[in-house]
Each structure stands twice: as C-alpha cells, then as structure tokens.
Amino acid sequence: MSRSSVIVPHQPGRIGEVVPFAGLVKRGLAARLWLGQSLRLETHAVIAYLAGAGHRVPVGTSVALMALRNPAEAAAQARSLAALTGHPLVAGFGASYPELVERLTGAAPARPATAAGEYLAAVRTLLDGGDVRGFALPPLRHPPVEVGAGVLRPGMARVAGAYADTAVTWLTPPSYVAGVLAPALRERGGNPRIVTVVHAAVTRPGRDPEHLAHLAAGAHLQAAHYTGMLRTAGVDADPSDPRAGARALVRSGLFATGTPEQIAGRLAEYHAAGVDEVVVNTAGVWLAEGPHAAVRDAEEILTCLGRGDAD
C-alpha cells in the first residue's frame, strides 16, 4: 500500500522543533515520522523522549550512520525504540561518505557495499534472536523492526535486496527508481519496500525555490556519488557547481515546488513508479525560515495527499 510520511528535515537543537512533526503523524496526516542522523540532539534519544512524552508514533531512521555504532548496539537501540513507541520501527542505516568513515574508524572499507551487507546481516541476525561471533541479545518482546538500507546506486540496491527489508532513497527521480533501482533490488531474490525522501517547498511570496533547493541539498550536490547518480538519471549536476545543480533539481521537479496540490501531484508520480512510501522533506524551508514554516508546508502537502488532491 502506498503511504506518505514526513521527516524532521534538520538536526534539531530543541525537542520543541520535533514535536510538531510528530503531531502530523498523531493526527493521521503522515504514516510515519522519519529522522535522519543527528549529532545535535541524537536521533535515538529524541525518539525515546517522544515516546516517553506521549508521542508514541511509528518512526524510521533515514539513515543512521553505520560507522557510529556497531551492529549489536544498533540492533539493541532499534528494538528498544520499537518497544518504547509500541509501533513497528524502520531502522535505516547508511554507509556515509568514505572520508567521514575514515575519520571515524581510521579506515574506510575497500568494498563499502560488501561491508554494508555484512552490517545489515548482523543487525538482522541479532534482531531475530541469533548470535553474531558468539554474541546475542537477551530476549525482549517488541513490535517488528524492519532493517533498512540507504540506497543510491545499483550496487547498494543489490545489497539491500539481499539483506534489507526496506530501501531508502534520496534525490532519486521516479524513472530512476523504477528503471534502475527496483530491478537491482530484485536481482538477488529480495523484494524490499522502497521509501523515497523528496524535497519540497510550497510556493509563497518572496520565496526563491532555487535558493531553497541549494539550502536543502547543497551538500549532496557537491558529492560525486550523488551527482553521478543524478547525471545517470538525466539531471544535469556537477559537484563543482552546486548552485547550478540546485537549479536542475527545481527544473526536473526533484525539488518539488508549487501549490500543495501541485506538489501532491509530483509525489504521486513516485507512488506510480513503485515507491511504497514517499517522505516529505521541507529542509529548505526549515533552513530559510525555521521549523514552524517547515511544519506548515509539510502539513499542507500531506493534507492534499490525504484527500487525494493532486494537480
């Protein structure tokens, strides 16, 4: 079943920045609350706080960096959050940039996709009650945990197809998801759900969508693996010129803008391409105007999606 969800679009510094996004899920406008890796208020701590404060909603991480925690801790955190929230949880993990992995661990793996597969397999084994190198977690009753993998290119898609329940994509056009990633996800016999995070901003007086797109995705637009994927997908992006890349995101609709109805129509294209869950990301608005404006945009877009209003 196709669903629409929302992500906290920036690393929060105060819990009050997160609660309104959780409220969109509690009110039924969004199916799940997603949070990315945060090194301000740490992601797992935020989810635990929300649960303890009465905001017990379905949650996903998009994505927690593998280099920051070993598989045993990752599995323990994931099932703890599922137990605390009382809902199935998507524990999404990402390999991150090789340079960052090297700084954190001393050496980046020679074959990142292989290392990611081993990590995902270990987390899944531990969640299922098995042991990894003689270590196992003690029994704990909890709702189901989906193991997710950040997916950008076919190599990681094949890994996700073999080891993950969910594939999480960013900045991936619908045609690229349908024509490149989905077939790779199925190559090894797997059939994980596809979750795609989509940048969006409602058109309002004084807003420059290209500026918002650059705020939201500027770091990704300087990364060779993201821009390489975008060029493969037919979007003109060069890591040496992220502002031109931001213009290309707007022109291509990868940064969805317009009325809430028009944005809902763009997001419906992802569902038509086989995406199971589309996640609304209003990061550009947050960074330009603050969290309240970002929540307002997300609420208007999700309201249209819920009513089936799409232009």
Secondary structure, 3 states (H helix, E strand, C coil): CCEEEEEECCCCCCHHHCHHHHHHHHCCCCCCEEECCCCCCCHHHHHHHHHHCCCCCCEEEEEEEHHHCCHHHHHHHHHHHHHHHCCCEEEEEECCCHHHHHHHHCCCCCCHHHHHHHHHHHHHHHHCCCCECCECCCCCCCCCEEEEEECCCHHHHHHHHHHCCEEEEECCCHHHHHHHHHHHHCCCCCCCEEEEEEEEEECCCCCCHHHHHHHHHCCHHHCHHHHHHHHHCCCCCCCCCHHHHHHHHHHHCCEEEECHHHHHHHHHHHHHCCCCEEEEECHHHHHHHCHHHHHHHHHHHHHHHHHCCCC
